[in-house]
């Protein structure tokens, strides 16, 4: 496998050379761009004739079904899991909601669900709703002054509460904090609790080994890993998945149906009713193969890019970076002192520089650090040092304009 070549990697994304509106794209934590190979997979599915999966025996349907199931195996190999433990979803949010719905009535009244303070709303609100339905207690694992998860407080919460479930992100979408999810899972299991990890911000940047992490479920979204929107997966341990009640019902998931009752198929199909996002699954497979091909050296390049961006931001006196975690991944959020973040973002918009501005669907933690929200820069392997330089120049212009 060749060492990572940033220029060669970027060359696969035609949008950077053809789009009249894209400019410098630094909003990769929200969604990534798609390489040409993934676009071609989508075109092939529609232009060569499409068919549904798992339903018909004619040649085209059989071929598409085989391709579809090969991606399930590919995802399992990519994350070091089992194909029977891959459940297709429309994304991380959908997956977390499915798990929360599937655990309805599973826990004893009065038990506690622990959620880290760093969570995206998708890994907070579903647990709030489950707690309200089943009379459970929701407790928050706090962060330290650096933004890191407070593991001492986490340990104490496990010791002083009857914890049923721990939910935590692998990487914070708001602050870029990279959590020790293996430690989080290990401590949860030592106290008899389940562990759910939101991997949406991690899978495009880190090497994931689910056998090492050993969590009960790990979730991700395709659109954050160079694949289309509307596709994602739950990677769950078999015993955990068997505990989930199906919360959506229809065709494909059933083994036998009468007018009075239904029995369900074995995993993973028991949790996959209806026609799946077939083209999304096929395109996700291409995206994973593309990433795997370019994996050698990519992580190191991304870390160099991140470190350079952070060092350049630190040289701006009027600016405050939110959080200084022990390990940061992909994301830097900051505020400009005495300037509303939307005013900075407006100027960057005029320079065709795309950043995220606001609370990043993680309002509780973002408000702790910046009550008006923040500006977020999130990087991907197709970004360049030259783009960061242009971003810093434009940011300085925005600061000068707004502070005059």
C-alpha positions in Angstrom: 0.0 0.0 0.0 1.4 3.4 -1.0 2.0 6.2 1.4 -0.8 8.8 1.5 -0.6 11.4 -1.2 -2.9 14.4 -0.4 -2.9 15.7 -4.0 -3.8 12.3 -5.4 -6.5 11.8 -2.8 -8.1 15.2 -3.6 -8.0 14.5 -7.3 -10.7 11.8 -6.7 -13.2 14.6 -5.7 -14.2 16.3 -9.0 -16.4 18.8 -7.1 -13.3 20.7 -6.1 -12.4 21.5 -9.7 -15.8 21.8 -11.2 -18.0 23.5 -8.6 -18.6 27.2 -8.9 -19.8 27.5 -5.3 -17.9 25.1 -3.2 -14.7 27.1 -2.5 -12.8 26.1 0.6 -14.8 23.4 2.4 -14.1 23.2 6.2 -17.4 21.8 7.3 -16.5 18.1 7.1 -17.9 17.2 10.5 -21.4 18.1 9.1 -20.9 16.1 5.9 -18.0 15.2 3.6 -17.8 15.5 -0.1 -18.1 12.3 -2.3 -15.3 10.9 -4.5 -15.9 10.1 -8.1 -15.9 6.4 -7.5 -18.9 6.7 -5.1 -20.8 8.8 -7.6 -20.1 6.2 -10.3 -21.5 3.4 -8.1 -24.7 5.4 -7.7 -24.9 5.9 -11.5 -24.3 2.3 -12.2 -27.1 1.1 -9.9 -29.6 3.3 -11.8 -28.2 3.2 -15.3 -27.6 -0.5 -15.5 -31.0 -1.4 -14.1 -32.0 -1.7 -10.4 -33.8 -4.3 -8.4 -34.9 -4.8 -4.9 -32.9 -7.1 -2.5 -33.8 -10.4 -0.8 -37.1 -10.7 -2.6 -36.8 -12.0 -6.1 -34.8 -14.8 -7.8 -34.3 -13.3 -11.3 -30.6 -12.7 -12.2 -30.5 -8.9 -11.7 -32.2 -9.1 -8.2 -29.8 -11.9 -7.2 -26.8 -10.0 -8.4 -27.9 -6.8 -6.5 -28.6 -8.8 -3.4 -25.1 -10.4 -3.5 -23.5 -6.9 -3.9 -25.7 -5.6 -1.1 -24.6 -8.3 1.3 -21.0 -8.0 0.4 -21.1 -4.5 1.7 -22.3 -5.8 5.1 -19.3 -8.1 5.2 -17.1 -5.2 4.1 -18.3 -2.9 6.9 -17.8 -5.7 9.4 -14.2 -6.3 8.3 -13.6 -2.5 8.3 -14.6 -2.2 12.0 -13.5 -5.7 13.0 -16.9 -7.1 13.7 -19.3 -9.7 12.4 -21.6 -9.2 9.3 -24.5 -10.6 11.3 -24.1 -7.7 13.7 -24.4 -5.0 11.0 -27.8 -3.3 11.0 -28.5 -0.8 8.3 -30.0 2.6 9.3 -30.4 5.9 7.7 -27.7 7.3 9.9 -26.4 7.6 13.4 -29.5 9.6 14.6 -31.8 6.9 13.3 -29.7 4.2 14.8 -29.7 5.8 18.3 -33.4 6.3 18.1 -33.9 2.6 17.1 -31.8 1.5 20.0 -33.7 3.7 22.5 -37.0 2.5 21.1 -35.9 -1.1 21.2 -34.9 -0.8 24.9 -38.3 0.6 25.8 -39.4 -1.3 29.0 -36.1 -3.1 29.2 -34.7 -1.4 32.3 -36.1 -1.2 35.9 -37.8 2.0 37.0 -35.3 4.1 38.9 -32.2 2.9 37.1 -29.8 5.5 35.6 -28.7 6.2 32.0 -25.3 8.0 31.9 -24.7 10.4 29.0 -21.5 12.4 28.5 -21.7 16.2 28.6 -20.1 16.2 25.1 -23.0 14.6 23.2 -24.7 15.6 20.0 -28.5 16.0 20.5 -28.9 12.6 18.7 -27.1 10.9 21.6 -29.0 12.9 24.3 -32.6 13.5 23.3 -33.5 9.8 22.6 -32.3 8.9 26.1 -34.2 11.8 27.7 -37.3 10.4 26.0 -36.6 6.8 27.2 -36.1 8.1 30.7 -39.4 9.9 30.7 -41.2 6.9 29.3 -39.7 4.3 31.7 -39.2 6.5 34.8 -35.4 6.2 34.6 -32.9 8.8 35.8 -30.6 10.6 33.3 -27.2 11.7 34.7 -24.4 13.6 32.9 -20.8 12.7 32.9 -19.0 16.1 33.2 -15.9 17.3 31.5 -12.8 18.8 33.0 -11.5 22.4 32.4 -9.7 21.1 29.3 -12.8 19.7 27.7 -11.8 16.1 28.4 -14.3 13.7 29.9 -13.9 13.6 33.7 -13.1 9.9 34.2 -13.0 10.2 38.0 -16.5 11.6 38.0 -17.6 8.9 35.6 -16.2 6.3 38.0 -18.0 7.8 40.9 -21.3 7.9 39.0 -21.0 4.3 38.2 -20.3 3.5 41.9 -23.2 5.6 43.3 -25.9 5.0 40.8 -27.7 1.9 39.5 -26.4 2.5 36.0 -28.1 0.5 33.2 -26.6 2.2 30.1 -23.7 4.5 29.3 -23.9 6.5 26.1 -20.8 8.4 24.8 -19.4 9.8 21.6 -16.0 8.6 20.3 -15.2 12.1 19.1 -17.1 15.3 20.0 -18.6 17.1 17.0 -18.5 20.4 19.0 -15.1 20.4 20.6 -13.2 17.7 18.8 -12.4 15.8 22.0 -11.4 12.2 21.4 -12.6 10.0 24.2 -11.1 6.7 25.5 -14.1 4.6 24.5 -12.4 1.4 25.4 -12.0 2.6 29.0 -15.5 4.0 29.0 -16.8 0.6 27.9 -14.7 -1.4 30.2 -15.8 0.6 33.3 -19.5 0.4 32.2 -19.3 -3.4 31.9 -17.5 -3.7 35.2 -20.6 -2.1 36.8 -23.1 -4.2 34.8 -24.0 -1.4 32.4 -24.4 -1.5 28.6 -22.2 0.8 26.6 -23.3 2.6 23.4 -20.7 4.6 21.4 -21.6 7.2 18.8 -18.8 6.9 16.2 -20.1 9.4 13.7 -17.2 11.8 14.0 -14.5 9.0 14.4 -14.9 6.5 11.5 -13.5 8.8 8.8 -10.3 9.6 10.8 -9.5 6.8 13.3 -8.7 3.1 13.0 -11.7 1.4 14.7 -11.3 -2.0 16.3 -14.6 -3.1 17.8 -13.1 -6.2 19.3 -10.8 -3.9 21.3 -13.4 -1.3 22.2 -15.9 -4.1 23.1 -18.9 -1.8 23.3 -22.4 -3.2 23.0 -23.2 -1.0 19.9 -21.2 1.4 17.8 -22.9 3.6 15.3 -21.9 5.7 12.3 -23.3 7.7 9.3 -22.2 7.3 5.7 -22.4 11.0 4.8 -19.5 11.7 7.3 -17.3 9.1 5.7 -17.4 10.1 1.9 -20.7 8.2 1.2 -24.2 9.5 0.5 -26.7 10.8 3.0 -29.4 8.5 4.3 -27.2 5.5 5.1 -25.5 4.4 8.2 -25.2 1.3 10.5 -25.4 0.0 14.0 -22.6 -2.4 14.7 -23.9 -4.3 17.7 -22.9 -7.3 19.6 -25.2 -10.2 18.9 -26.4 -10.6 22.5 -27.2 -6.9 22.8 -29.1 -6.8 19.5 -31.2 -9.8 20.5 -32.4 -7.7 23.5 -33.8 -5.0 21.2 -37.5 -5.1 20.5 -38.2 -4.3 16.8 -39.6 -0.8 16.7 -40.4 -0.7 13.0 -42.4 -3.4 11.2 -43.2 -4.6 7.7 -41.8 -6.8 5.0 -38.4 -8.6 4.9 -38.0 -8.7 8.7 -40.7 -11.4 9.1 -40.4 -15.2 9.0 -44.1 -16.0 9.2 -47.2 -13.8 9.3 -50.9 -14.7 10.0 -53.8 -12.3 10.5 -53.3 -12.5 14.2 -49.5 -12.7 14.7 -46.0 -12.5 13.2 -42.6 -14.1 14.0 -39.4 -12.4 13.0 -36.3 -13.5 11.2 -32.9 -13.9 12.8 -30.3 -11.1 12.9 -29.6 -8.8 11.2 -32.9 -8.9 9.2 -35.1 -8.8 12.3 -34.3 -5.1 12.7 -34.4 -4.2 9.0 -38.0 -3.9 7.8 -39.0 -2.8 4.4 -36.9 -1.9 1.3 -33.5 -0.6 2.5 -31.4 2.2 1.0 -29.9 -0.1 -1.5 -28.0 2.5 -3.5 -26.8 4.0 -0.3 -25.4 0.7 0.9 -23.6 0.0 -2.4 -22.1 3.5 -2.4 -21.1 3.1 1.2 -19.2 0.0 0.3 -17.3 1.9 -2.4 -16.5 4.7 0.0 -15.1 2.3 2.5 -13.0 0.6 -0.2 -11.8 4.0 -1.3 -10.8 4.9 2.3 -9.1 1.6 2.9 -7.0 2.0 -0.3 -5.8 5.4 0.9 -5.5 4.6 4.6 -1.7 4.4 4.9 -0.5 7.7 6.2 -3.9 9.4 6.0 -4.3 9.7 9.7 -0.9 11.2 10.1 -1.6 13.8 7.4 -4.9 14.8 9.0 -3.2 15.2 12.4 -0.5 17.4 10.8 -3.2 19.5 9.1 -5.1 19.8 12.4 -2.0 20.8 14.3 -1.1 23.4 11.8 -4.6 24.9 11.8 -4.6 25.1 15.6 -1.2 26.6 15.7 -2.2 29.3 13.2 -5.4 30.1 15.2 -3.4 30.3 18.4 -1.4 33.2 17.0 -4.6 35.4 16.7 -4.8 37.3 20.0 -8.5 38.2 19.6 -9.5 34.6 19.3 -10.2 31.9 21.9 -10.1 28.2 21.0 -12.7 26.2 22.9 -11.2 23.3 24.9 -7.6 22.0 24.9 -8.2 18.2 25.1 -5.4 15.7 25.5 -6.4 14.3 22.1 -8.2 16.3 19.5 -9.6 14.8 16.3 -10.6 16.8 13.1 -12.5 19.6 14.9 -11.5 23.0 16.3 -14.2 25.4 17.6 -13.4 29.0 18.6 -14.9 32.4 19.3 -13.6 35.9 18.4 -13.7 38.0 21.5 -16.5 40.6 21.4 -17.7 39.6 18.0 -20.7 37.4 17.3 -19.8 34.2 15.5 -22.4 34.8 12.8 -20.6 38.1 11.9 -17.4 36.2 11.3 -19.1 33.5 9.4 -20.8 36.0 7.2 -17.5 37.5 6.1 -16.0 34.0 5.5 -19.1 33.2 3.3 -18.2 36.2 1.0 -14.8 34.6 0.6 -16.3 31.2 -0.3 -15.0 29.6 2.9 -17.4 27.1 4.4 -17.4 26.7 8.2 -20.1 25.8 10.7 -21.4 28.5 13.0 -23.8 28.1 16.0 -24.3 25.4 18.5 -23.5 22.4 16.2 -26.5 20.3 17.4 -24.7 20.1 20.7 -26.2 23.0 22.6 -25.5 22.1 26.2 -21.8 21.6 25.9 -21.3 24.5 23.4 -23.2 26.9 25.7 -20.8 25.9 28.5 -17.9 27.2 26.5 -19.6 29.9 24.3 -23.0 31.3 25.2 -23.6 32.7 21.7 -22.3 29.6 19.9 -19.0 29.2 18.2 -17.3 28.9 14.8 -16.2 25.3 13.9 -13.5 24.3 11.5 -13.6 20.6 10.7 -11.0 19.0 8.4 -10.8 16.1 6.0 -8.0 14.4 4.1 -8.7 16.4 0.9 -8.1 19.7 2.7 -4.7 21.4 2.2 -2.2 23.6 4.1 -2.8 26.3 1.5 -6.5 26.3 2.2 -5.8 26.8 5.9 -3.6 29.7 5.1 -6.3 31.3 3.0 -8.8 30.7 5.8 -6.5 32.3 8.4 -6.0 35.4 6.1 -9.8 35.8 5.6 -10.4 35.2 9.3 -8.0 38.0 10.2 -9.8 40.3 7.7 -13.1 39.5 9.3 -11.7 40.3 12.7 -10.3 43.6 11.6 -13.5 44.6 9.9 -15.7 43.7 13.0 -13.4 45.2 15.6 -12.8 48.6 13.9 
